[in-house]
Amino acid sequence: MRVTKQEHACLILEAAGKVLVVDPGSFTTALVGLNNVVGIVITHEHGDHWTSDQLTHILERNPDATVYGPEGVALAATDFEVTVVRGGDSVEIDPFTLRFFGEKHAVIHESIPVVDNVGVLINDSLYYPGDSFTVPEDVSVDVLAAPVGAPWLKIGETIDFVLAVKPRRAFPTHEMLLSTAGKSLGGDRIKWAVEQRGGEYVGLEPGQSLDL
């Protein structure tokens, strides 16, 4: 399996000639021309994690692809068929196994509603928490996509999250709100955290891939 990082929160995974797309949102270049997509995971309803245009681009070329997301996504994406998933669910969509964790988005502020959010573990290897610090219980994570910048995040929380997950490898995601200097600083903190448990930091940039 191979993961290719896109801008911000979007990931594209490939295995056995099939493709899985995670969080194709508004800060990601339009995903046109994708073929062999069997599934799309949307961790929550915020626009930087999904848009109608992104789903339309993908589904026009891959009409049999299944869209997965929590109930809040199904309520927001009313023009699309969404298979609702919750923390504790497991889905097989050959060649991908998806395990879901958590229930809610991290708190931004008490004045802002907390929406549904699920983290996803793909093929028991790559874990992406969406906009949360949900630690997957009883899971040995090979690769962690660690959020590095967001209105709901301070870097100390990301450090603690990486320390708690103890991945073998980690790379930063959710970075489009950061300056170049801010992204570098956040990446350095993730690198420190993953190395405390003997892991390796991988500084993936958009368009770069990692074999899992």
Protein Blocks (a to p, Z undefined) as FASTA:
>chain_A
ZZdddehjbccddeehiacdehiafkbccdehiahiabdcdfbfbfklocfklmmmmmmm
mmmbccdddfklmmmmmmbccddddehiacdddfbdcddedjbdcdfbfklccddddddd
ehhlaccebjafbdcehiacfbdcddfbdfkbcfklmmmmmmmnopabdcdehkllpcfk
lmmmmmmmmmmmmmmnopacddddehiacdZZ
